[in-house]
Amino acid sequence: MGRPPCCDKVGVKKGPWTPEEDLMLVSYIQEHGPGNWRAVPTNTGLMRCSKSCRLRWTNYLRPGIKRGNFTDQEEKLIVHLQALLGNRWAAIASYLPERTDNDIKNYWNTHLKKKLKKMQDAGGNDGGSEGAGAGGVGGGVTKADVRVERGQHRATTGGLDAPREQQQ
């Protein structure tokens, strides 16, 4: 059948989180740790669904998350990895440990994709898919590194990505 819904959607608050809600969520997680997200709204009194609580913690409140502007080096690394990996944002985020996959995906879709298209239209450039890795720019990630990473991922997932590899 599938998983039951995370909440009954009746009386669930939507929209921006308030600082008070953030504080309630952070204090609960500091006391109980992240996990069992279905219990969080009930135990904290938050009128949010469990998925909303989990995403708020993962993408905004978790310690060690870097928010704000991306550096030039981060931009170049994202462009390089996106050329190698495609839109596999979690894999790309593993090379930028302080950034979330959601933050990288949003930055790509709102800034970098347009910036890259302008550069390609202006100079006939290929977007730096190969050049981004030259001279140490791009974090030293090569296609061979990515193939190894894909192979390791395939081994842990039971080969779910195998058809994609055969296309190359």
C-alpha positions as CSV (number, residue, x, y, z in Angstrom):
1,M,0.0,0.0,0.0
2,G,2.5,2.6,1.1
3,R,3.3,4.7,4.0
4,P,0.5,6.5,5.9
5,P,0.4,10.3,5.7
6,C,2.7,12.1,8.1
7,C,-0.3,14.0,9.6
8,D,-4.0,14.4,9.2
9,K,-3.6,17.9,7.6
10,V,-6.4,19.3,9.8
11,G,-5.2,22.1,12.1
12,V,-1.7,21.9,10.7
13,K,0.0,25.3,10.4
14,K,1.6,26.2,7.0
15,G,3.8,29.0,6.0
16,P,6.8,30.7,7.5
17,W,8.2,29.4,10.8
18,T,8.3,31.8,13.8
19,P,11.3,32.2,16.1
20,E,9.3,30.6,18.9
21,E,8.6,27.5,16.8
22,D,12.3,27.3,15.9
23,L,13.2,27.5,19.6
24,M,10.7,24.7,20.5
25,L,12.1,22.5,17.8
26,V,15.7,23.1,18.6
27,S,15.3,22.6,22.3
28,Y,13.3,19.3,21.7
29,I,16.0,18.0,19.4
30,Q,18.8,19.0,21.8
31,E,17.1,17.0,24.5
32,H,15.9,14.0,22.5
33,G,18.2,14.0,19.4
34,P,17.1,14.0,15.8
35,G,14.9,11.0,14.8
36,N,11.4,9.7,15.2
37,W,10.1,12.8,13.4
38,R,6.5,11.6,13.7
39,A,6.6,12.1,17.4
40,V,8.1,15.6,17.3
41,P,4.9,17.7,16.6
42,T,2.9,15.8,19.3
43,N,5.7,15.9,21.9
44,T,6.5,19.6,21.3
45,G,3.1,21.0,20.8
46,L,4.1,22.3,17.4
47,M,1.1,22.5,15.0
48,R,3.3,21.4,12.1
49,C,3.5,18.1,10.3
50,S,6.5,15.8,11.0
51,K,7.9,16.3,7.5
52,S,7.9,20.1,8.0
53,C,9.8,19.7,11.3
54,R,12.3,17.3,9.7
55,L,13.0,19.6,6.8
56,R,13.2,22.7,9.0
57,W,15.9,21.0,11.1
58,T,17.8,19.5,8.2
59,N,17.9,22.6,6.0
60,Y,17.9,25.5,8.4
61,L,18.5,24.8,12.1
62,R,21.0,21.9,12.2
63,P,24.4,23.0,13.6
64,G,27.2,23.3,11.1
65,I,25.1,24.5,8.2
66,K,26.6,27.4,6.2
67,R,23.9,29.9,5.1
68,G,24.3,32.9,2.9
69,N,26.3,33.7,-0.2
70,F,28.3,31.1,-2.1
71,T,32.0,31.7,-2.6
72,D,33.5,31.8,-6.1
73,Q,35.3,28.5,-5.3
74,E,32.0,26.9,-4.2
75,E,30.3,28.1,-7.4
76,K,33.0,26.6,-9.6
77,L,32.9,23.3,-7.7
78,I,29.1,23.1,-8.1
79,V,29.3,23.8,-11.8
80,H,32.1,21.2,-12.2
81,L,30.2,18.5,-10.2
82,Q,26.9,19.2,-11.8
83,A,28.6,18.6,-15.2
84,L,29.9,15.3,-13.9
85,L,27.0,14.1,-11.8
86,G,24.0,15.9,-13.2
87,N,21.3,16.9,-10.8
88,R,22.4,14.5,-8.0
89,W,22.3,17.3,-5.4
90,A,23.0,15.0,-2.4
91,A,26.1,13.7,-4.1
92,I,27.2,17.2,-4.9
93,A,26.5,18.3,-1.3
94,S,28.9,15.6,-0.1
95,Y,31.7,17.7,-1.5
96,L,30.4,20.8,0.3
97,P,29.8,19.5,3.8
98,E,28.5,22.8,5.3
99,R,25.9,23.2,2.5
100,T,22.6,21.3,2.2
101,D,21.6,19.6,-1.0
102,N,18.5,21.8,-1.0
103,D,20.5,25.0,-0.7
104,I,22.8,23.9,-3.6
105,K,19.9,22.8,-5.8
106,N,18.1,26.2,-5.2
107,Y,21.3,28.1,-5.9
108,W,21.9,26.2,-9.1
109,N,18.3,26.7,-10.3
110,T,18.1,30.4,-9.4
111,H,21.6,31.7,-10.1
112,L,24.2,29.3,-11.6
113,K,22.2,27.8,-14.5
114,K,21.3,31.3,-15.8
115,K,24.9,32.6,-15.3
116,L,26.3,29.5,-17.1
117,K,23.8,30.0,-20.0
118,K,24.8,33.7,-20.4
119,M,28.5,32.6,-20.5
120,Q,27.8,30.0,-23.1
121,D,25.8,32.3,-25.3
122,A,28.4,35.1,-25.1
123,G,31.5,33.1,-25.8
124,G,30.5,29.7,-27.1
125,N,32.1,28.2,-23.9
126,D,31.1,24.7,-22.9
127,G,30.3,26.0,-19.4
128,G,33.5,24.9,-17.8
129,S,32.6,21.2,-17.4
130,E,36.1,20.1,-18.1
131,G,38.0,23.4,-17.4
132,A,36.6,23.8,-13.9
133,G,38.7,20.9,-12.7
134,A,42.0,22.3,-14.2
135,G,44.6,23.9,-12.0
136,G,43.0,22.8,-8.8
137,V,39.8,24.7,-9.3
138,G,36.8,22.4,-8.6
139,G,38.2,20.8,-5.5
140,G,40.4,18.3,-7.3
141,V,37.4,16.0,-8.2
142,T,37.9,14.0,-11.3
143,K,35.6,11.9,-13.4
144,A,37.4,8.8,-12.0
145,D,36.6,9.9,-8.5
146,V,32.9,10.3,-9.4
147,R,32.9,6.8,-11.1
148,V,34.3,5.3,-7.9
149,E,31.8,7.1,-5.8
150,R,29.0,5.9,-8.1
151,G,30.3,2.4,-7.9
152,Q,30.4,2.5,-4.1
153,H,26.8,4.0,-4.1
154,R,25.7,1.2,-6.4
155,A,27.1,-1.4,-4.1
156,T,25.2,0.0,-1.2
157,T,21.9,0.4,-3.1
158,G,22.0,-3.0,-4.7
159,G,22.7,-1.7,-8.2
160,L,19.7,0.6,-8.6
161,D,21.8,3.0,-10.7
162,A,23.1,0.3,-13.1
163,P,21.1,1.2,-16.2
164,R,22.4,4.8,-16.0
165,E,26.0,3.6,-16.0
166,Q,25.4,1.4,-19.1
167,Q,24.2,4.4,-21.1
168,Q,27.6,6.1,-20.8
